[in-house]
Amino acid sequence: MANTSSRTLTLLSLLQTHRHWPGADLAARLGVSERTLRRDVDRLRELGYPVHASRGTDGGYQLEPGAVLPPLLLDDEEGVALAVGMGDAAQSGIAGLDEAAVRALTKVVQVLPPRLRARVNALRAMTVSAASSGPVIPAEVLTMIAQACRDQERLRFHYTSRGGAQTEREVEPHRLVALRGRWYLVAYDLARHDWRSFRLDRLAQPCNTGSPFLPRPLPGGDAAAFVRAATQVPTGHTVVVLVHASAEQVRRVVGQWGEVEPVDGHRCRLTMISTSLDWPTQALGNLGAEFEVLQPPQFVDHLRDWGTRFLHAAGGSAGPASSALPDMPPV
């Protein structure tokens, strides 16, 4: 059996991972009797953690918001700053950081007293973050939905579709997904009997119904891939060319829309990322310099298609696309 101090920390960690723990399950996880569990819960309460106990067949324990911050070595100002910072980090767009920030934010907000929650929401509502590239989602909405996903409890909310229609939905929440500056909820829609993705900035008045559910298998198993397919987010193309012009000259034309690396005094390597191959084609045409395509191979075919159309417009040869630009450098 672990010593009392380490067991108390383990108990606190377990209470933060689920909305409600049956007493017998919690005691089994800690490897102690239910009597010892009750003493450990009392010890957490003495430290300032608001642990609620319920009796009966469905009895158990859960961590609730308190009247004051528990002794996390944080004062009120630091607690508010931490919650606001986690909210901004949740929408930073940095891969891998957003989901971790939501988990941290859920734990922090779970123990914040109401007066500090109000301060967190006011600060986030009146503050502009340069890191946020999409709609700002209230911390309480993110944490409520994250907890519903975690605890496998049905959610009810109002939703505005892309066309402006407003409906009331009841769903079995599966995962939160951060994609391209927006938050999405992947859930099973009980009225439509199918999986859906919901933009959180179009979601209003979410409430937890308290009804548990058994998780269904998500088609494909990957929530992020499901959202990409549902929202038809285009895949970016990375175009790399060797330009026969100085890096300074190329930078003046492409500006911040391309990465320029000098090769020597008269050549440079240009990398452009775009959802369409048309923009890199236009940018290279504006350079007024010779260039060689390094990648991707399909960009060469794209250039041939453009070249064929220009030759036709100029009254040139109407031969096949493969011979329209005979001097096109190989990939």
C-alpha positions in Angstrom: 0.0 0.0 0.0 1.3 3.4 -0.8 2.1 5.8 2.0 -0.7 8.3 3.1 0.7 11.3 1.3 1.3 9.6 -2.1 -2.1 7.9 -1.8 -3.8 11.2 -1.2 -2.2 12.7 -4.3 -3.3 9.6 -6.3 -6.9 10.0 -5.0 -6.9 13.7 -6.0 -5.7 12.7 -9.5 -8.4 10.1 -9.9 -11.1 12.5 -8.7 -10.0 14.9 -11.4 -10.3 12.3 -14.2 -14.0 11.4 -13.8 -17.1 13.4 -12.9 -18.2 10.7 -10.4 -16.4 7.7 -8.9 -18.4 4.9 -7.2 -16.9 4.3 -3.7 -16.0 0.6 -4.3 -14.3 1.4 -7.6 -12.3 4.2 -6.1 -11.2 2.0 -3.2 -10.2 -0.8 -5.5 -8.1 1.6 -7.6 -6.3 2.7 -4.5 -5.9 -0.8 -3.1 -7.5 0.2 0.3 -10.7 -0.5 2.2 -13.7 1.8 1.8 -13.2 2.9 5.4 -9.6 4.0 4.6 -11.0 5.7 1.5 -13.3 7.8 3.7 -10.4 8.9 5.8 -8.4 9.9 2.7 -11.4 11.9 1.4 -11.7 13.6 4.8 -8.0 14.5 4.5 -8.5 16.1 1.1 -11.4 18.1 2.6 -9.1 19.3 5.4 -6.7 20.5 2.7 -9.5 22.6 1.1 -10.6 20.3 -1.8 -14.4 20.2 -2.1 -15.1 16.4 -2.3 -18.8 15.6 -2.4 -20.0 12.2 -1.1 -23.4 10.6 -2.0 -25.0 7.6 -0.4 -27.1 4.8 -1.8 -26.7 2.2 -4.5 -25.3 4.9 -6.9 -23.2 6.5 -4.1 -19.7 7.7 -4.6 -17.4 10.7 -4.7 -16.8 13.7 -7.0 -14.8 16.8 -6.9 -16.8 20.0 -6.9 -16.1 23.7 -7.2 -15.2 25.2 -3.8 -15.8 28.5 -2.0 -12.1 29.3 -2.2 -9.2 28.0 -4.2 -7.6 24.8 -2.7 -4.0 25.2 -1.6 -2.4 24.7 -5.0 0.3 27.2 -4.0 -1.7 29.7 -6.1 -3.5 32.9 -5.0 -6.7 34.2 -6.6 -4.8 36.3 -9.2 -2.6 33.4 -10.2 -5.6 31.1 -10.5 -7.4 33.5 -12.8 -4.2 34.0 -14.8 -3.7 30.3 -15.2 -7.2 29.7 -16.4 -7.0 32.5 -18.9 -3.7 31.3 -20.1 -4.9 27.8 -20.6 -7.9 29.1 -22.5 -5.7 31.0 -24.9 -3.4 28.0 -25.3 -6.4 25.9 -26.1 -6.9 28.0 -29.2 -3.3 28.7 -30.1 -3.3 26.6 -33.2 -0.1 24.9 -32.0 -0.2 21.2 -32.9 -0.5 19.0 -29.8 -0.9 22.0 -27.4 -4.6 22.7 -27.8 -6.0 19.3 -26.6 -3.6 19.2 -23.7 -4.6 22.8 -22.7 -8.3 21.8 -22.7 -7.5 18.9 -20.3 -5.6 21.3 -18.0 -8.3 23.9 -18.3 -10.9 21.4 -17.4 -9.1 20.5 -14.2 -8.5 24.1 -13.2 -12.0 25.3 -13.9 -13.4 22.3 -12.1 -12.2 23.7 -8.8 -12.5 27.4 -9.4 -15.2 29.1 -7.2 -17.9 30.9 -9.2 -16.6 34.4 -8.4 -13.2 33.5 -10.1 -15.0 31.8 -13.0 -16.8 35.1 -13.7 -13.4 36.9 -13.7 -11.9 34.4 -16.1 -14.8 34.8 -18.6 -14.7 38.6 -18.4 -11.0 38.7 -19.1 -11.2 36.4 -22.0 -14.2 38.2 -23.5 -12.5 41.6 -23.4 -9.0 40.5 -24.4 -7.7 40.1 -27.9 -5.0 37.4 -28.3 -2.7 37.5 -31.3 -2.4 33.7 -31.2 -6.1 33.1 -31.7 -6.9 32.6 -35.4 -10.5 31.6 -35.0 -13.6 32.3 -32.9 -12.9 32.5 -29.1 -14.9 29.8 -27.3 -15.8 30.5 -23.6 -13.8 28.4 -21.2 -17.0 27.1 -19.5 -18.2 25.7 -22.9 -14.9 24.0 -23.6 -14.7 22.4 -20.2 -18.4 21.3 -20.1 -18.1 19.5 -23.4 -14.7 18.0 -22.5 -16.2 16.7 -19.3 -19.2 15.3 -21.1 -16.9 13.5 -23.5 -14.8 12.2 -20.6 -17.7 11.1 -18.5 -19.8 9.7 -21.4 -22.9 11.8 -20.6 -25.3 13.0 -23.2 -25.4 16.7 -24.2 -28.2 19.0 -25.3 -27.6 22.3 -27.1 -28.9 24.7 -29.7 -27.1 24.7 -33.0 -27.0 27.1 -36.0 -26.3 25.4 -39.3 -24.2 26.9 -42.1 -27.4 28.1 -43.8 -28.6 29.8 -40.6 -31.2 27.3 -39.5 -31.4 26.8 -35.7 -32.2 23.4 -34.2 -32.0 21.8 -30.8 -29.7 18.7 -30.7 -29.2 15.9 -28.2 -26.0 14.0 -28.8 -23.6 11.4 -27.4 -20.3 13.4 -27.3 -17.2 11.6 -28.5 -14.2 14.0 -28.9 -13.2 17.6 -29.2 -11.1 18.4 -32.2 -9.1 21.6 -32.8 -8.6 22.1 -36.6 -7.4 25.2 -38.4 -8.2 27.7 -35.7 -11.7 26.3 -34.9 -13.1 23.8 -32.3 -15.3 20.9 -33.4 -17.3 18.4 -31.4 -17.6 14.9 -32.9 -20.7 13.3 -31.6 -23.5 10.8 -32.4 -26.7 12.8 -33.2 -29.6 10.9 -31.5 -32.3 12.5 -33.6 -30.6 11.9 -37.0 -29.1 8.5 -35.9 -25.7 9.3 -37.4 -22.4 10.8 -36.6 -21.9 14.5 -36.9 -19.3 17.2 -36.4 -20.4 20.5 -34.7 -18.6 23.8 -34.7 -18.4 25.1 -31.2 -18.8 28.7 -32.2 -22.2 27.8 -33.7 -23.2 25.9 -30.5 -25.2 27.7 -27.8 -26.6 26.9 -24.3 -25.0 23.5 -23.9 -26.3 21.5 -20.9 -25.4 18.1 -19.5 -28.5 15.9 -19.4 -26.9 13.6 -16.7 -27.8 10.6 -18.9 -24.9 8.1 -19.4 -24.4 6.2 -22.6 -22.3 3.3 -23.9 -19.7 4.6 -26.4 -20.4 3.7 -30.1 -17.4 3.0 -32.4 -16.6 6.1 -34.6 -16.4 5.2 -38.3 -12.7 5.1 -39.1 -11.8 5.6 -35.5 -10.0 8.9 -36.1 -12.0 12.0 -34.9 -9.7 14.5 -36.6 -9.9 12.6 -39.9 -13.7 12.5 -39.5 -13.8 16.3 -39.1 -11.6 16.9 -42.1 -13.8 14.8 -44.2 -17.0 16.4 -42.9 -15.7 20.0 -43.3 -13.9 19.2 -46.6 -10.8 21.0 -45.4 -8.5 21.1 -48.5 -5.0 19.6 -48.4 -2.1 21.9 -48.9 0.4 21.6 -51.7 4.1 22.3 -51.1 5.8 23.6 -54.2 9.6 23.9 -54.3 11.4 25.5 -57.2 15.0 26.6 -58.0 14.7 30.2 -59.3 17.4 31.7 -61.5 17.3 35.0 -59.7 18.8 36.5 -56.5 17.0 35.8 -53.2 16.5 39.6 -52.7 14.7 39.9 -56.1 12.4 36.9 -55.3 11.6 38.2 -51.8 10.4 41.5 -53.2 7.8 39.6 -55.3 6.6 36.8 -53.1 6.9 38.7 -49.8 5.8 36.7 -46.8 3.9 34.1 -48.9 7.0 32.0 -49.7 10.2 30.9 -48.0 13.4 32.0 -49.9 16.8 30.4 -49.4 19.8 31.7 -51.3 21.8 29.1 -53.2 24.4 31.5 -54.7 24.4 35.1 -55.9 22.2 34.3 -58.9 19.9 31.5 -57.7 17.7 30.7 -54.8 15.3 28.0 -53.6 11.7 29.1 -53.2 9.1 27.1 -51.2 5.4 27.9 -51.3 2.5 26.2 -49.5 -1.0 26.7 -51.0 -4.3 24.8 -51.1 -4.3 25.3 -54.9 -1.5 25.1 -57.4 -2.8 28.1 -59.2 -1.4 30.7 -56.8 2.2 29.3 -57.1 1.9 29.4 -60.9 0.8 33.0 -60.8 3.6 34.0 -58.4 6.3 32.3 -60.6 4.9 34.1 -63.6 5.3 37.4 -61.8 9.0 36.7 -61.1 10.0 37.2 -64.7 12.8 34.7 -64.2 13.7 31.1 -65.3 13.0 28.4 -62.8 13.2 24.6 -62.3 10.5 22.6 -60.5 11.9 20.4 -57.7 8.6 19.2 -56.3 5.8 18.1 -56.5 5.7 16.2 -59.8 2.0 17.2 -60.5 3.1 20.8 -60.5 4.9 20.2 -63.8 1.6 18.9 -65.4 -0.2 22.0 -63.9 2.3 24.3 -65.6 1.9 22.5 -68.9 -1.9 22.9 -68.8 -1.5 26.6 -68.1 1.1 27.0 -70.9 -1.1 25.2 -73.4 -4.0 27.6 -72.7 -1.7 30.7 -73.0 -0.3 29.4 -76.3 -3.8 28.8 -77.7 -4.8 32.4 -76.6 -1.7 33.8 -78.4 -2.5 31.8 -81.6 0.3 29.3 -81.0 0.4 25.6 -81.8 -2.6 23.5 -80.8 -0.5 20.4 -80.3 -0.8 18.1 -77.4 -0.1 19.4 -73.9 2.9 17.2 -73.6 4.7 19.1 -76.4 3.3 22.6 -75.7 6.3 23.4 -73.5 9.2 21.4 -74.9 11.8 23.1 -72.8 10.0 22.5 -69.5 12.7 21.2 -67.1 12.3 17.6 -65.8 11.4 17.0 -62.1 
